[in-house]
Amino acid sequence: TQPMPVPTLIATAEHDPLRDEGEQLAQRLAASGTPVEYLPHPGLVHGFLTLDTESAAARLAGDALLKRFGALLAAENHGPKPGPAVTDAVTL
């Protein structure tokens, strides 16, 4: 059996030394069939999640990102989606 892809959320900041790598990772995961959401944050710096008390833009972006992450977790906590119904086999 093949492993189930785990839905992935990747966020980067415009001024982040890891921005390009984050975008490339999102592209590679999507190409492999992993459900991925890539969220670039224009105008923000690496570590913006820790700057919420210093920057309104960082606070708003962080709040939106964490809300999106919460929604992803909530969707995953509903358990695996049922597969197709199993019916009686038909002998040909």
Secondary structure, 3 states (H helix, E strand, C coil): CCCCCCCEEEEEEEECCCHHHHHHHHHHHHHCCCCEEEEEEEEEECCHHHCCCCCHHHHHHHHHHHHHHHHHHHHHCCCCCCCCCCCCCCCC
